[in-house]
Each structure stands twice: as structure tokens, then as C-alpha cells.
Amino acid sequence: MLNTVENLSKLIDKEIKLIDLGKKPASLYDPLYYILSLGGKRIRPLLTLMAYTLYRDHPEEAIKPALAVEVFHNFTLMHDDIMDKAPLRRGRTTVHEKWDSNVAILSGDVMLIKAYELLMHVETKKLKKIISAFNTCAALVCEGQQFDMDFETRKEVLEEEYIEMIKLKTAVLLGFSLELGGIIGEASDQDCEALRNFGINIGIGFQLKDDLLDVYADQSKFGKQVGGDIIANKKTLLLIEAINKSKGKTKQELFGWLSKEQFDPAEKVNAIMTIYDKLNVREIAEQKIDRYFSIGLDYLSSISAPKHKIAILKTFTQHLINREK
């Protein structure tokens, strides 16, 4: 089987449908199958398999650890939705709304355990390194989530604080996903580190791109409400840059909108976008996005794998970079 992106994605979809996470009590295990059934891009397990196939040709050998990353990711989503009081996930009812918060907490806990079980499907000699890397990653993800929650109650957040938060909350898991594939594929320590740094930097770029798309995407392509971050006063890079660059009447107008509790959503989005445009915030964000993608691709170019295999991963990454939703 050729290890194309399409074939690797089919392998992931097939194995997710076959995954055994437990059965009784149903109230504990049904939420696990439910959240996994909601879909998503499955980027993390795909990156694990793509990294593995840089060095080996049988992705079936890495599929269970790859699924461990997806199970862990969905565990974090389940608990994040509780903390955010989110009613929907991928257009469907969240677990804590469909069942209740206690069920979602406990189901999330067992989901983390199942992620460890799936990670165990590797050669014994690789297990300690993998578990150590995973533990480090999992703790960093929790730190990132806490920083994100802390920022909600702060009036201002520094740009470097925001970048560090998204690095921890989002990017390090992409980095681990790639590093995991490298470890299983017996890549050198240098290549595993380069794969991790590649993932971290493109992960930061992806999150910044999400911030940009939330404001400037074509509504018909985006798939969710454009301007949602503006309506929620979410401290994204764009808002942080606007706060830092605004002066005088512009700053007063910006903070006036941020302090309003009653407003017309469309009016607020248009007003804040006008301020962003006036301050060239979009251009600043695009430059930073390009910078992180460039750093990430430099790390990818440094690994010692066949060039034609690296090209597949690079093309896939560039496709994600150029997405409009």
C-alpha cells in the first residue's frame, strides 16, 4: 500500500471505528465513542503516521499509538468544553450537555487512561522514551489551558504570553505527534527533536491562522460564525496587537467596545474590524504566521529522511497553511 495522505487517513478512520475503549457501564463509555464519532480532521494521528513513514513502510505498526494521540486530544476537548461551558462541539451537543458534567469528567478521566493503553502498543525498548515524552506533553497542555483561563480575567495580555499559551495548549501536541512517529520509526534523536520543533512551530502558525480566519474568513467557507472571537473579547494576537498599537480616540473606541455588555454583534464586529484595518493588524498577524511556518519548514528540511517522503509531509503542511476554513 502506498503511504499517501489519503491512504493513511483511511487507515485511521478504519481503526477508530474498530477501537475498543470499554463497554460497561454504558454511561461511562458511551461518551468516549460519542466524542470520537464527531469527527474532526484527525491531523494529530495523521502526523504521527506521516512521521513514522518517513523511516518505515508499514504504518499499521504505528496505528495504535497514533490513535492514542487522537484519544488524548479528544479527552482534552471533553474537559475543555466543561470549563468553557460550551454547548456545541463540531456542531453537535457537547458531552457534558448530552449527559452531565460529572459524567463528562469521569469519562474524560478514563479516556486519558485509554490513551496510555494505546501508547503501550510499541516495542518495550521504545516505551520509556515515549511515555516520558507524552507525560511532558500532557502536563504542558494542562499548563496552556490554565494560562488560557487566567487570561480571561485579565484586562491585557502580552504578545509573548499569548504565543507561549498557544504553544502549550495546542502546538506541543502536534510536536509530540510527530516526535512519536519518529521514535516508533527509529529515527535518530536529532530527527525526533527536529520533528517535534517542526510540529510546535507549525502548530503556533496554525493557531494564529485560526485567529486570523475567525475575523477575515469568507463566511461561506469558514463553517462557523466569523467574528466570534471579537464578540467574546477573546485575547487573540489581533486584539493584543490592536491594544498595543492604538492611541487616543482609537484606543478609547476599542476599549469602549471591549467594555460593553449590551451590543449588536454585527455592529461590534464591523467596528473592531475597522480598527484592525486602520492599525494594519491583519498584515502584522500574517507576517508572524509566515514566520512560524517558515521556522517549522526549516526544521523539516533538516531531517535525514528520503527527500520524496519529506516532500509528502511538506505538501500536506502547505495545504493546511493555505486553508480558508
N, C-alpha and C positions, 0 to 999 in steps of 0.2 A: 504493500500500500504506500503510495506516495504521501509524504508527510506535508501536505498542503494545509493552509489555514482551514479550508473547508472540511477536509477530512479529519483534522484534529478537533474541530468544533463538533462534527458528527459523533466522534468518539466520546466527547464529554457529554453531549446530550443523551446518548445511549446509556452511558454508565450512571448518569444521575437518575434516570428512570429505574435502574436496577438496584440502586443503593438501598441497603438495609440499615435503617437508623433505630429500629426498635418498633414494638407493636403495642404492648400493654404496660400501663393504662393508656388507652387511646387519647385521653385528654392531655397526656404528657407528650406523646409522639406525633399526633396528628399535626400540631402546629409546625413541626420540623418539615414534614413533607409539604405542607401548605406553602410555607415561605419559599421553599426551593422551587415549587411549581409556578411561582410568579414570574419566573424567567430572569431577564436581565441579559447583559452582554456576555457574561461568563469570561470576562477578559483575564481574570487572575489565573484560573486553571489553564486557560489557553496559553498564557505567557509561560507558565511552568512547563507545559509540553513543548512549546516552541524552543525554550532554552535547552530542554533535555535533548531535543532532536538536532541541536547544533553539534552534539557529540555522539549520539547513539541513534539507531534507526528503528527502534521498537517502542513507540510511545505507550503501548499497553502496560509496559513495566513501570511507568511513572503515573498511571492514571489515578490510582487511589490516593497517593499524596497530593496530586493536583486537585482532586475533589476535596481533600482536607482544607485547602485554602479557600475554596468556594463555600464550604460549610462554615468555616470560621468567619468569613466575610458576612454571611447571612446571619450568624449569631450576633455580630456587632450591629447589624441593621435592626434586628429584633429588639435589642436593648436600647439602641439609639431612638427608635420610634416611641418607646415608653417614655424616655427622658424628654423627647420633643413634643409629646402628646400628639403625635402625628396620626391623623385618621386614615391616610391612604399610603400605600407603598406600591409603586408601579401600577397605579390606577385601581388597585384593589384594597379592600379593608385590611388594615394592619392587624397583626396577631393579637395585640392587647385589646383591640376594639372587637374583634371577632370572638375572642374568648374573654379574657380579662387580664389585668396587669400581673396578678400572681402567677397565672398560667404562663404568660409570656416570659416572666423572669426565670421560672423553673425550667421551661422548655429551652430557653436560651442557655442556661447552665449546662443542660445535658447535651446541647448542640456543640458546645465547646469540648466536652468530653469525647463526643463522636469525632470531632476534628482530630484529636490526639490519636484515637484508634486508627483512623485512616492514615495518619502520618507514620504509623508503626509498620506499614507495608513497604519497608525498604530493607536493604541488606543491613545486618547488625553493625557492621563496621562504619556505616554512614549515619546510624541512628543518633548517636550522641551529638554530632555536629548539627544535624537537622533540628533536633529538639531544642538545643541551645539557641540556635538562630531564631526558631519560632518563638521561644519564650521571650527573647529580647524584643522581637517584632510585636508580639501581643501586648507587652507592657507599654511599649511606645504608642500603640494605637489608643490604649486607655488614657495615656497622658494627653494625647492630642484631643480626645473627646472632652477631657476635663478643661483643658485650655479653652476649647470652643464654648463650653458652658460658662466659664468665667468671663469670657469676652462679652457675653450677652448683657451683663450688668455694668460694664464699663463704658464710659462716655466715649473714650478714644482708645484706639489700639495702634501700636506702632507697626509699620510695614514688616519689619523683621520678625515681630512677634506673630503676625498673621502667617507669614511664609513658614515659620517653624511649626505653627499649629497644623497647617495643611500637610506639611511634610510628615508629621507624626500621625495624624488622623487618617490620611489617605495614601500618601506616597510610599511609606515604608512597607506597606503590604504588597504593593506592586514590586518593590525591590526584593522582598523575600520570595515572592512567587517565582521570579527569575533566578534568584540565587538557589532556590530549592531545585529547580530543574537542572541547574549546573552541577549541584552536589550529586544528585542521583545519576547524572550522566558522566560523573567522574571528571569534571573539568578541573583545571588547576585552581589553586587558591586565588591566584591573581585574576583568573577569568571570573570566578564566582564573585569576587569583590567588584569587578567591573560591571558584571550583570546587575548586581544589587544597586550600584550607583547609577547605572543606566535607568533602572526602574524608578528609583527615587526622583531623579531629575525630570523624567517624562511625566511622572505622577504629579509633581508640582505643576508642571506645564499644563497637564490635563485639567487640574482643578482650577487654575487661573483661566483656562479656556472656558470652563463651565461658568465661571463668574462673568466672563465677557458675553457668552451666549445668552445668559439669563437676561441681559439688558438689550443686546443688539441682534439677537437671532431673528430669523424670519419665523413668525408665529406659526405659519402653516407647516414648517419643517421641524420646529423645536419640540413639539409634543407635550409641552406644559406651558403654563402661563408665563409670558415674557414680563419681566419686571417684578417677579415675586420677591427677589432679594431686596429691591428698593422698597416695596410695600412693607416688608418685615424689618426694615432698618438693619439688615444683616451687614456686618462689618466685613465686606469683601475688599479686595485690593482696590477696586474702583472707588468705593466710598472713602477708604483710607487716603487714597491719593487726592480725592476732591477736598477732603477736610484739610489736608496738609497744604494744598495749593491755593485754596480760596482765601480771599481777603475782603474786608469792607462789607459792602452790601451783598455781595455774592455769598460770603460766609454767613451773614445774618439770614439770608434767604434759605441757605442749605440747612442750618440748624433750626430754622423755623419749621421746615418740613419734617425734620427728624423728631421734633418735639410734639408735633400734632398727634392727638389721639383720635380725632374725628376728621376724616378727609375722604375725598373721592379718589379711589385707587388710580384710575386712569390719569387724573389731573396730577397726582403726586408723581407718577412715573414719568410723565411728559416734562414736568418741571425739573426733576432731578436729572433726567437725560439732557435737558438743555444746559444745565450747569456742567455736567460731564463734558459735553461737546465744547462748551466755552473754555474749559480748562484743559482740553486735549487729553482727557483721562483715557479715552479709548486707545489712542496712539501709544501712550505710556504703557498700558497693560499689554498691548500687542508686542511691544519691544521686549518686555520681561518674559512673556510666553515664549517668544522666539529664542531668547537667551537660554532658558531652561531646556528647551527641546534640543538646542544646539549642543549644550553640555552633555546631555544624555546620549545623543547620537555619537559624540566623540568617544564616550566610554564604550559604546557598542563597537565602534570601529577598532578598538584596541584589543579585542579578544582574539584568541588564536583558534578560530574555527574556520571551516571551509567558507570561502567568500560567497558562494552561491547560497549557502544556508543563512549566513548573516544577512544577505540581501532580502530573503523572505521576511525575516523579522523586521528589518528596516522598512520595507514596503508596507507591512502591516501597521507599523508605528506611524508612518507618514499618513496613512489612510485615516487613522484615528485623529491625528493632528489636524487634518483638513476637514474634519466632520463639521456639519452645520446643525447638529442636534445632539 
